[in-house]
Amino acid sequence: MIIEPLLPAVGALPGPLLAELTALYASDPTFQQLSGDFPDPHGIRSEQVAASLAEELANPDTEVLLARSQGQLVGVAITLAHHPDPADPDPWIGLLMVDARQHRSGYGRQLAGLVEERFRAAGRDGVRLAVLENNPRALAFWTALGYEVVDHRPDRQLGRPCAVLRKTLKPAE
């Protein structure tokens, strides 16, 4: 698996890339319904995905990482180098999504590891993320990767109840 940053584009995302991203987002309507990020989780449109990514990329602390295996887009991760709360020293994983047709293939674990490695290489010693309280599968995934629940609070964007998890990043050996 390789990951590559999606760079902020002047104008629209290239059509083929936007089609890949839309298919990825639309592949898991169950997650989309839990998140509430799209009005119709069974009818996600390319312009909605483009607008969502443009909003993410407007923040200079945000990075959108595309994960490919054998040339195929299999996942996306959105990271935040600095949380808006200055008391929070850790970077965040805002989203880690694997194409639902590829679930249980190890791509999620690989992508999480590559994101952690990027933060470790940048000298960060921990990473946080929030899991929606209504998503026990995601909580099980992240705790299996060594993340620990450190707080419960609503998310900043929509006020949804979340568990906040943290993982200490040990220096590379």
N, C-alpha and C positions, 0 to 999 in steps of 0.2 A: 504494500500500500504506500502511496505517496500522498503528501498533502501539499497544497499550493494555496497561497493567499489569493482571494478574490480582491483585486485592486479596485478602488473607486473609479468608476468609468465616467467619462464625459459623455453624456447621452445615455442611450439604452444599452443594456447588456446584449451581447451578440445573441441572435435568435436561437441557435442550437444550444448554447449554454443555458439560456433561460428555459428552454423546453426541458432540458435535463433536470434543472433545479425544480421546475414545476412538477415534473413526474415524481421526483424524490419527495417533495412536500406532500403531494397527493397520495403517495403510496401507503400512508398510515392514517386513515381517517379517524381511527380510534384515538390516537394520540392528539390529533388536531381537535377532536371534539373535547377531550380533556383540557387542552390548553385554552381553547376559546379564542385563539389568535386569528382565525378566519371565520367569517360569518356562516359559510356552508362548508363543513369539513369534508363533504362528499363532492364538492364542486369548486375546488381551488383553481383559480385562474392565474395565468402567467402575469397579468398586470398586478395582481395582489402580491405575488411572490416578489416581483421586481420592486414594488413600493416598500415592502417589508425589508428587503435587503438594502435598498437605498437609504432607508431610515437608520438601519444599523451602521452602514458605512459612513454616514454623516458625522458620527462620533469618532474623533481621531484616536481614541483609546480602544476602539473596537476592531477586531480582526475577524474576517469571515474566511474560514479554511475549507477548501474543497478536498475531499478524500476520494482518490481514484484507485481502482484495482484493475489491472490489465486494460487501462484506458477508460473503463466504465466508472461513472460517478456513483459511488456507493454510500457516501455520507457527507455531512456538513457539520462543522463546529463553528460556533460564534463565541469568541472570547472577549473579555474586557480586562485590559491591563490594570485599570484602577477603578475600584468601586466608587460610586458617587459619595459614599459616606467616608470622610477623611479618617475616621477612626478604624476603618477596615483596611489592613495593610496588604491583603491578598488579591491576586488577580482572580477572575471568575470565569467559569465556563457558563455562558448564558444559554447555550443550546448545543446539544450533541444529538444528531439525528442520523440514523442509518436507514437506507431504503428498506421498507418493511419486507420486501421480497428477499432481502438478504439477512433478515434477523436470524440469530443463532449461528452465524457463520464466523464469528470472531471479529468482525469489522468494528463493532462498537468498542470492544476492549482494545483493539489496535489503535483506533482513532483517539481514544482517551489517553492511551500511553504516549502517543506522539504529541498530543497537546501538552501533557505534563512535561515531556522532554523539552519542548519549546520554552516553557516557563522556567524549568530548571536551568537551561542554558542561558537564560536571561538573568540568572542569579536569584530567582524567586524561591522561597523556602516552603511555600504552601499554596494551595489553590482551593477555592470555594465554589459552590454551586447551590442552586435551590431546586428542590424537587417538589412538584405540586403534591399536596397531601392526598389528592384523589388518584395518585399514580403509584400504587405499591410495587408494580413491576420495575419502574425506574429506581425506586428506593432500593429494591433488592439488587439491581444491577450495580449501582454505585457503592453500596456497602460491601458487595463482593469484591470490589476493586480497592477496598481499604479506606473508603471515605467514612467519616463518622459524623453523626448528627450533632451539631453544636448549638442549634437554635431552632425555634419555630416562630415564624412571623409572616405577615402578608408580603407578597411581592410588591415592588415599588411601582410597577406599571399599571396593574389592574386590581391590586389588592387581594389576589387569590391566596388562600392559605398554603404555606410552603414549609417544608423542612429545609433548613440550611445545613449543608454538609461541608466538611473540610478534610483535606488530606495533606499531611506533611510531606514535602518533597525532599527526600534525602539526596545529598550530593551524589553525582554519578561516581561509580567506583572504577 
